[in-house]
Amino acid sequence: MRSMTRHRSCKRSRCTLHRFAGLTLIECMIAALVLSIAVLGVLMPMITGHRCLQHADLHSRAIRIAENLLEEIVPRPYATGGPTRTEWGVDQYQAFSEQAGNLRDFSGQLCESEDQLFSRSVTVAPVTTSLAQIGGPDLVGKMVSVRVDGPNDESWTLRRVVLAPTQP
């Protein structure tokens, strides 16, 4: 009798162990879902940060492109200059534009390849500012605006006033 009892108890414990030895399909699916959510929680800030860096890089390149052209224009003669871009005066930049893929510096050299995604244009308009309220003269000059258009329908505009030479 004793051997029968032992045999029966061994059978029961084996069945119990066998039943709880592995994971069910639903447990595996829940574990995969939890793991997926955890991975997304880690990756989303990284992806967002990368996009912000790309946008900041695009923005800084556009501003640099506009500043380079403004720095080219501002020291030029106030009145009309020579026939080539290296000799132009401020007025001759009116309606100047360069399309994407054809950006050049003042000497005619192509700009860097990553800058070729942008296009730029210039407007020059007369401007007068009155300083009468503080007892000063009227300031006469030209407003130079450089607009840079980016690849994602974004645009940046920088402006500077070039004052007319004063008469002695």
PyRosetta script that sets phi, psi and omega in degrees:
from pyrosetta import init, pose_from_sequence

init()
pose = pose_from_sequence("MRSMTRHRSCKRSRCTLHRFAGLTLIECMIAALVLSIAVLGVLMPMITGHRCLQHADLHSRAIRIAENLLEEIVPRPYATGGPTRTEWGVDQYQAFSEQAGNLRDFSGQLCESEDQLFSRSVTVAPVTTSLAQIGGPDLVGKMVSVRVDGPNDESWTLRRVVLAPTQP")
pose.set_psi(1, -35.7)
pose.set_omega(1, -176.9)
pose.set_phi(2, -64.3)
pose.set_psi(2, -39.7)
pose.set_omega(2, -179.9)
pose.set_phi(3, -65.5)
pose.set_psi(3, -34.3)
pose.set_omega(3, 177.3)
pose.set_phi(4, -63.8)
pose.set_psi(4, -40.5)
pose.set_omega(4, -179.5)
pose.set_phi(5, -66.7)
pose.set_psi(5, -42.7)
pose.set_omega(5, 179.9)
pose.set_phi(6, -64.1)
pose.set_psi(6, -42.5)
pose.set_omega(6, -179.3)
pose.set_phi(7, -62.6)
pose.set_psi(7, -42.7)
pose.set_omega(7, 179.5)
pose.set_phi(8, -65.0)
pose.set_psi(8, -41.8)
pose.set_omega(8, -179.5)
pose.set_phi(9, -68.4)
pose.set_psi(9, -34.9)
pose.set_omega(9, 176.9)
pose.set_phi(10, -65.5)
pose.set_psi(10, -40.4)
pose.set_omega(10, 178.8)
pose.set_phi(11, -61.9)
pose.set_psi(11, -44.2)
pose.set_omega(11, -178.9)
pose.set_phi(12, -63.2)
pose.set_psi(12, -45.8)
pose.set_omega(12, -177.7)
pose.set_phi(13, -67.4)
pose.set_psi(13, -35.3)
pose.set_omega(13, 176.6)
pose.set_phi(14, -65.1)
pose.set_psi(14, -42.3)
pose.set_omega(14, 178.2)
pose.set_phi(15, -63.3)
pose.set_psi(15, -42.6)
pose.set_omega(15, 179.9)
pose.set_phi(16, -64.1)
pose.set_psi(16, -45.6)
pose.set_omega(16, 178.5)
pose.set_phi(17, -63.7)
pose.set_psi(17, -41.8)
pose.set_omega(17, -178.7)
pose.set_phi(18, -64.3)
pose.set_psi(18, -38.4)
pose.set_omega(18, -177.9)
pose.set_phi(19, -67.1)
pose.set_psi(19, -33.5)
pose.set_omega(19, -175.9)
pose.set_phi(20, -106.3)
pose.set_psi(20, 12.7)
pose.set_omega(20, -175.0)
pose.set_phi(21, -77.6)
pose.set_psi(21, -28.2)
pose.set_omega(21, -175.4)
pose.set_phi(22, -122.4)
pose.set_psi(22, -175.9)
pose.set_omega(22, 177.7)
pose.set_phi(23, -102.7)
pose.set_psi(23, 146.3)
pose.set_omega(23, 176.9)
pose.set_phi(24, -83.1)
pose.set_psi(24, 168.0)
pose.set_omega(24, -179.8)
pose.set_phi(25, -61.5)
pose.set_psi(25, -42.5)
pose.set_omega(25, -178.9)
pose.set_phi(26, -65.1)
pose.set_psi(26, -36.5)
pose.set_omega(26, 177.7)
pose.set_phi(27, -65.5)
pose.set_psi(27, -39.4)
pose.set_omega(27, 177.2)
pose.set_phi(28, -65.2)
pose.set_psi(28, -40.7)
pose.set_omega(28, 179.9)
pose.set_phi(29, -65.8)
pose.set_psi(29, -41.3)
pose.set_omega(29, 178.3)
pose.set_phi(30, -65.6)
pose.set_psi(30, -41.8)
pose.set_omega(30, 178.2)
pose.set_phi(31, -62.0)
pose.set_psi(31, -41.7)
pose.set_omega(31, 178.6)
pose.set_phi(32, -65.2)
pose.set_psi(32, -39.3)
pose.set_omega(32, 178.3)
pose.set_phi(33, -64.5)
pose.set_psi(33, -45.6)
pose.set_omega(33, 178.7)
pose.set_phi(34, -62.1)
pose.set_psi(34, -42.7)
pose.set_omega(34, 179.0)
pose.set_phi(35, -64.5)
pose.set_psi(35, -40.5)
pose.set_omega(35, 178.5)
pose.set_phi(36, -62.8)
pose.set_psi(36, -43.0)
pose.set_omega(36, 179.4)
pose.set_phi(37, -64.7)
pose.set_psi(37, -39.8)
pose.set_omega(37, 178.5)
pose.set_phi(38, -64.3)
pose.set_psi(38, -42.7)
pose.set_omega(38, 179.1)
pose.set_phi(39, -64.6)
pose.set_psi(39, -42.9)
pose.set_omega(39, 177.0)
pose.set_phi(40, -62.7)
pose.set_psi(40, -38.5)
pose.set_omega(40, 178.2)
pose.set_phi(41, -61.9)
pose.set_psi(41, -30.8)
pose.set_omega(41, 178.0)
pose.set_phi(42, -83.4)
pose.set_psi(42, -38.8)
pose.set_omega(42, -174.8)
pose.set_phi(43, -78.2)
pose.set_psi(43, -33.5)
pose.set_omega(43, -175.4)
pose.set_phi(44, -59.2)
pose.set_psi(44, -46.4)
pose.set_omega(44, 176.5)
pose.set_phi(45, -62.1)
pose.set_psi(45, -33.8)
pose.set_omega(45, 178.3)
pose.set_phi(46, -66.7)
pose.set_psi(46, -43.4)
pose.set_omega(46, 179.6)
pose.set_phi(47, -65.4)
pose.set_psi(47, -44.1)
pose.set_omega(47, 179.2)
pose.set_phi(48, -63.2)
pose.set_psi(48, -42.3)
pose.set_omega(48, 178.0)
pose.set_phi(49, -62.4)
pose.set_psi(49, -39.7)
pose.set_omega(49, 178.9)
pose.set_phi(50, -64.8)
pose.set_psi(50, -41.6)
pose.set_omega(50, 178.1)
pose.set_phi(51, -63.8)
pose.set_psi(51, -40.2)
pose.set_omega(51, 178.0)
pose.set_phi(52, -63.2)
pose.set_psi(52, -40.9)
pose.set_omega(52, 177.7)
pose.set_phi(53, -64.2)
pose.set_psi(53, -40.6)
pose.set_omega(53, 178.2)
pose.set_phi(54, -63.4)
pose.set_psi(54, -42.1)
pose.set_omega(54, 179.6)
pose.set_phi(55, -66.0)
pose.set_psi(55, -41.3)
pose.set_omega(55, 178.6)
pose.set_phi(56, -64.1)
pose.set_psi(56, -38.5)
pose.set_omega(56, 177.5)
pose.set_phi(57, -64.7)
pose.set_psi(57, -43.4)
pose.set_omega(57, 177.5)
pose.set_phi(58, -60.6)
pose.set_psi(58, -44.9)
pose.set_omega(58, -179.9)
pose.set_phi(59, -62.4)
pose.set_psi(59, -46.8)
pose.set_omega(59, -177.9)
pose.set_phi(60, -67.1)
pose.set_psi(60, -35.6)
pose.set_omega(60, 176.5)
pose.set_phi(61, -65.9)
pose.set_psi(61, -41.6)
pose.set_omega(61, 179.5)
pose.set_phi(62, -63.3)
pose.set_psi(62, -43.5)
pose.set_omega(62, 178.7)
pose.set_phi(63, -64.0)
pose.set_psi(63, -41.6)
pose.set_omega(63, 178.3)
pose.set_phi(64, -62.1)
pose.set_psi(64, -40.6)
pose.set_omega(64, 179.3)
pose.set_phi(65, -63.8)
pose.set_psi(65, -43.1)
pose.set_omega(65, 178.6)
pose.set_phi(66, -67.2)
pose.set_psi(66, -43.3)
pose.set_omega(66, 179.8)
pose.set_phi(67, -63.2)
pose.set_psi(67, -39.0)
pose.set_omega(67, 178.2)
pose.set_phi(68, -59.7)
pose.set_psi(68, -42.2)
pose.set_omega(68, 179.6)
pose.set_phi(69, -70.6)
pose.set_psi(69, -39.3)
pose.set_omega(69, 176.4)
pose.set_phi(70, -62.3)
pose.set_psi(70, -41.1)
pose.set_omega(70, 178.4)
pose.set_phi(71, -66.7)
pose.set_psi(71, -24.7)
pose.set_omega(71, 175.1)
pose.set_phi(72, -74.6)
pose.set_psi(72, -38.8)
pose.set_omega(72, -173.2)
pose.set_phi(73, -80.7)
pose.set_psi(73, -45.5)
pose.set_omega(73, -170.1)
pose.set_phi(74, -56.3)
pose.set_psi(74, -42.6)
pose.set_omega(74, -178.9)
pose.set_phi(75, -79.6)
pose.set_psi(75, 0.5)
pose.set_omega(75, -178.0)
pose.set_phi(76, -70.8)
pose.set_psi(76, 162.1)
pose.set_omega(76, 176.7)
pose.set_phi(77, -58.5)
pose.set_psi(77, 143.3)
pose.set_omega(77, -177.9)
pose.set_phi(78, -64.4)
pose.set_psi(78, -42.5)
pose.set_omega(78, 179.3)
pose.set_phi(79, -89.0)
pose.set_psi(79, 178.6)
pose.set_omega(79, -177.9)
pose.set_phi(80, -58.4)
pose.set_psi(80, 140.4)
pose.set_omega(80, 179.5)
pose.set_phi(81, -108.6)
pose.set_psi(81, -140.3)
pose.set_omega(81, -175.4)
pose.set_phi(82, -86.0)
pose.set_psi(82, -175.4)
pose.set_omega(82, -173.9)
pose.set_phi(83, -79.3)
pose.set_psi(83, -21.3)
pose.set_omega(83, -178.0)
pose.set_phi(84, -104.2)
pose.set_psi(84, 161.1)
pose.set_omega(84, -177.6)
pose.set_phi(85, -59.3)
pose.set_psi(85, -31.4)
pose.set_omega(85, 179.3)
pose.set_phi(86, -69.9)
pose.set_psi(86, -15.1)
pose.set_omega(86, -178.1)
pose.set_phi(87, -115.3)
pose.set_psi(87, -0.6)
pose.set_omega(87, -176.2)
pose.set_phi(88, -59.8)
pose.set_psi(88, 153.8)
pose.set_omega(88, 168.8)
pose.set_phi(89, -96.6)
pose.set_psi(89, 176.3)
pose.set_omega(89, -177.0)
pose.set_phi(90, -57.9)
pose.set_psi(90, -42.7)
pose.set_omega(90, -177.9)
pose.set_phi(91, -59.8)
pose.set_psi(91, -33.2)
pose.set_omega(91, -174.5)
pose.set_phi(92, -72.4)
pose.set_psi(92, -9.5)
pose.set_omega(92, 176.2)
pose.set_phi(93, -83.7)
pose.set_psi(93, -6.7)
pose.set_omega(93, 178.2)
pose.set_phi(94, -57.9)
pose.set_psi(94, 127.8)
pose.set_omega(94, 179.2)
pose.set_phi(95, 67.7)
pose.set_psi(95, 15.2)
pose.set_omega(95, 175.4)
pose.set_phi(96, -69.7)
pose.set_psi(96, 136.6)
pose.set_omega(96, 177.1)
pose.set_phi(97, -149.9)
pose.set_psi(97, 153.2)
pose.set_omega(97, 175.7)
pose.set_phi(98, -134.2)
pose.set_psi(98, 131.7)
pose.set_omega(98, -178.3)
pose.set_phi(99, -85.0)
pose.set_psi(99, 160.3)
pose.set_omega(99, 177.1)
pose.set_phi(100, -57.1)
pose.set_psi(100, 136.7)
pose.set_omega(100, -178.4)
pose.set_phi(101, 91.2)
pose.set_psi(101, -6.8)
pose.set_omega(101, -177.7)
pose.set_phi(102, -134.6)
pose.set_psi(102, 29.3)
pose.set_omega(102, 178.1)
pose.set_phi(103, -74.4)
pose.set_psi(103, 130.1)
pose.set_omega(103, -178.4)
pose.set_phi(104, -130.3)
pose.set_psi(104, 154.1)
pose.set_omega(104, 174.0)
pose.set_phi(105, -84.3)
pose.set_psi(105, -179.4)
pose.set_omega(105, -174.1)
pose.set_phi(106, -63.6)
pose.set_psi(106, -22.6)
pose.set_omega(106, 179.9)
pose.set_phi(107, -88.2)
pose.set_psi(107, -2.4)
pose.set_omega(107, 177.5)
pose.set_phi(108, 97.6)
pose.set_psi(108, -0.8)
pose.set_omega(108, 179.3)
pose.set_phi(109, -78.5)
pose.set_psi(109, 139.9)
pose.set_omega(109, 176.6)
pose.set_phi(110, -62.7)
pose.set_psi(110, 140.5)
pose.set_omega(110, 175.6)
pose.set_phi(111, -72.5)
pose.set_psi(111, 172.9)
pose.set_omega(111, -178.8)
pose.set_phi(112, -57.2)
pose.set_psi(112, 153.3)
pose.set_omega(112, -174.8)
pose.set_phi(113, -61.7)
pose.set_psi(113, -36.4)
pose.set_omega(113, -179.8)
pose.set_phi(114, -70.1)
pose.set_psi(114, -19.6)
pose.set_omega(114, 177.1)
pose.set_phi(115, -81.7)
pose.set_psi(115, -12.8)
pose.set_omega(115, -176.5)
pose.set_phi(116, -73.9)
pose.set_psi(116, -1.1)
pose.set_omega(116, 175.3)
pose.set_phi(117, -77.3)
pose.set_psi(117, -14.1)
pose.set_omega(117, -172.8)
pose.set_phi(118, -104.7)
pose.set_psi(118, 157.0)
pose.set_omega(118, 167.8)
pose.set_phi(119, -122.7)
pose.set_psi(119, 159.9)
pose.set_omega(119, -179.8)
pose.set_phi(120, -147.0)
pose.set_psi(120, 153.7)
pose.set_omega(120, -180.0)
pose.set_phi(121, -145.7)
pose.set_psi(121, 157.6)
pose.set_omega(121, -176.0)
pose.set_phi(122, -126.7)
pose.set_psi(122, 140.4)
pose.set_omega(122, 168.3)
pose.set_phi(123, -126.5)
pose.set_psi(123, 141.4)
pose.set_omega(123, 177.7)
pose.set_phi(124, -124.9)
pose.set_psi(124, 123.7)
pose.set_omega(124, -178.1)
pose.set_phi(125, -134.0)
pose.set_psi(125, 142.9)
pose.set_omega(125, 177.4)
pose.set_phi(126, -67.4)
pose.set_psi(126, 146.8)
pose.set_omega(126, 179.8)
pose.set_phi(127, -144.2)
pose.set_psi(127, 141.2)
pose.set_omega(127, 176.2)
pose.set_phi(128, -131.0)
pose.set_psi(128, 132.1)
pose.set_omega(128, 178.4)
pose.set_phi(129, -122.8)
pose.set_psi(129, 127.5)
pose.set_omega(129, -178.8)
pose.set_phi(130, -90.7)
pose.set_psi(130, 131.5)
pose.set_omega(130, 174.9)
pose.set_phi(131, -111.3)
pose.set_psi(131, 23.7)
pose.set_omega(131, -177.1)
pose.set_phi(132, -60.1)
pose.set_psi(132, -33.8)
pose.set_omega(132, -178.7)
pose.set_phi(133, -62.9)
pose.set_psi(133, -25.9)
pose.set_omega(133, 178.5)
pose.set_phi(134, -110.7)
pose.set_psi(134, 15.5)
pose.set_omega(134, 176.5)
pose.set_phi(135, 78.2)
pose.set_psi(135, 19.5)
pose.set_omega(135, -178.8)
pose.set_phi(136, -103.5)
pose.set_psi(136, 172.5)
pose.set_omega(136, 179.9)
pose.set_phi(137, -80.1)
pose.set_psi(137, 171.3)
pose.set_omega(137, 171.8)
pose.set_phi(138, -77.5)
pose.set_psi(138, 136.7)
pose.set_omega(138, 176.5)
pose.set_phi(139, -97.6)
pose.set_psi(139, 125.4)
pose.set_omega(139, -178.8)
pose.set_phi(140, -114.0)
pose.set_psi(140, 137.4)
pose.set_omega(140, 179.6)
pose.set_phi(141, -169.4)
pose.set_psi(141, -159.3)
pose.set_omega(141, -180.0)
pose.set_phi(142, -131.1)
pose.set_psi(142, 133.9)
pose.set_omega(142, 175.8)
pose.set_phi(143, -89.3)
pose.set_psi(143, 118.1)
pose.set_omega(143, 178.0)
pose.set_phi(144, -102.7)
pose.set_psi(144, 121.5)
pose.set_omega(144, 179.3)
pose.set_phi(145, -117.5)
pose.set_psi(145, 129.0)
pose.set_omega(145, 175.8)
pose.set_phi(146, -114.9)
pose.set_psi(146, 121.8)
pose.set_omega(146, 178.7)
pose.set_phi(147, -109.9)
pose.set_psi(147, 130.6)
pose.set_omega(147, 178.0)
pose.set_phi(148, -115.9)
pose.set_psi(148, 125.9)
pose.set_omega(148, 178.2)
pose.set_phi(149, -105.4)
pose.set_psi(149, 130.9)
pose.set_omega(149, -176.9)
pose.set_phi(150, -97.0)
pose.set_psi(150, 177.9)
pose.set_omega(150, -176.6)
pose.set_phi(151, -71.6)
pose.set_psi(151, -19.8)
pose.set_omega(151, -177.0)
pose.set_phi(152, -106.5)
pose.set_psi(152, 35.4)
pose.set_omega(152, -178.5)
pose.set_phi(153, 58.9)
pose.set_psi(153, 28.6)
pose.set_omega(153, 173.2)
pose.set_phi(154, -99.5)
pose.set_psi(154, 151.6)
pose.set_omega(154, 176.8)
pose.set_phi(155, -140.6)
pose.set_psi(155, 151.8)
pose.set_omega(155, 179.0)
pose.set_phi(156, -131.2)
pose.set_psi(156, 138.7)
pose.set_omega(156, 178.8)
pose.set_phi(157, -128.7)
pose.set_psi(157, 128.7)
pose.set_omega(157, 174.7)
pose.set_phi(158, -116.9)
pose.set_psi(158, 142.1)
pose.set_omega(158, -177.6)
pose.set_phi(159, -130.8)
pose.set_psi(159, 145.7)
pose.set_omega(159, 172.5)
pose.set_phi(160, -144.0)
pose.set_psi(160, 148.5)
pose.set_omega(160, 175.8)
pose.set_phi(161, -99.4)
pose.set_psi(161, 130.7)
pose.set_omega(161, 174.5)
pose.set_phi(162, -106.7)
pose.set_psi(162, 113.2)
pose.set_omega(162, -177.5)
pose.set_phi(163, -75.6)
pose.set_psi(163, 145.6)
pose.set_omega(163, 176.7)
pose.set_phi(164, -68.4)
pose.set_psi(164, 146.9)
pose.set_omega(164, 177.3)
pose.set_phi(165, -60.2)
pose.set_psi(165, 141.4)
pose.set_omega(165, -179.1)
pose.set_phi(166, -81.1)
pose.set_psi(166, 145.2)
pose.set_omega(166, 179.6)
pose.set_phi(167, -90.0)
pose.set_psi(167, 132.4)
pose.set_omega(167, 179.1)
pose.set_phi(168, -71.8)
pose.dump_pdb("model.pdb")
